[in-house]
Amino acid sequence: SSVVSYCETFTLAASVLFAIRQLKRIACDFKTNIFIRCIKMNLLKCSTDCRSLVRLVHEKSDPEYPQYTSFLSRLKTFDSHPPRSYQDKYSLAECGFIYSGTKDLVQCYYCGLLLVNWGENDEVWQQHVVHNPKCVYVLLYKGAQFITNVKNEFNDIRNNRGNSNDQVHRCKTE
């Protein structure tokens, strides 16, 4: 089932991410070569989606702001967030955002994406995907299928509007 596949992919990606970080600490070429061979052998057993996920994690394995890796550390940045904002601080923190301290401007701790001018009907995860579909945090948290679905949904909206200059969404990148 897709749930098992997603869980296996997430577990593998998380393991590879951990291993890559450990690899950075290894100075011995012998250990490094063995590690790389193991990764390559395991990747041969994976689906194409899994291999591309591992490559993406490898290419962008470190968050822009690692001090905000935990949900609670991100949530604390919202202490001065406007109480009448369209988006609640819990949803924003869960989606990887930290508060900038200005208006409703938030930034993804992982990819560095800045979003501002949130609308009442803006869905936080969707906006994250629309403005940066390659964010590793979103990919690991929500999965590749979610990203594909959001991209398709917003492409359909754009196509139905006849490629006009109308705003497809209110939330804008800064």
C-alpha positions, 0 to 999 in steps of 0.5 A: 500500500502507499502508506507502507511505501511512504513509511519505508521511503521516509525511514530510508531517507531519514536513515540516509540523512543521518548516515550522510551527516555521520559520513561528514565526520568520518576521515578514513577513506576506507570507511567512506568507500565502504559506506558509499558502496552500501548506499549504492547497493541499497539504492539499487533495491529501491524504486525510482522515487526512493532513489530520487528522494535519497539524491535530493536529501543528499544534495540538500541534507542540511537545513538553512536554520538548523537551530529550528529543527524541532517544532517547539523551537519554531513555535517559540518564534511565534510569541510576537506573531499577530493574534489576528493573523489568518494562519495560526502559529501551530500550523505554521510551525508544523509546516516548517516555518519560523516567524520573522517578527514582521507582519505575517512574514514567515520563513521555512527553517529548512529551505529558507522560503519567505512567505507573506500576505497570507489570505484567509483561505490559504492552506499552509502546506499547499502554499509551501509546495506552490512556492518551493516544491523541492523543499526537503522538509515538505517532501519528508513530512508530506511525501512526493504524492502530496507535492505532485497533487498540489502542483497539479491542482494549482496548474489546473487553476492556472489553466482554467483562468486562461493564463491571465495575470490574475493571482492564483493565490494571495500568499506571495513570496517575499 
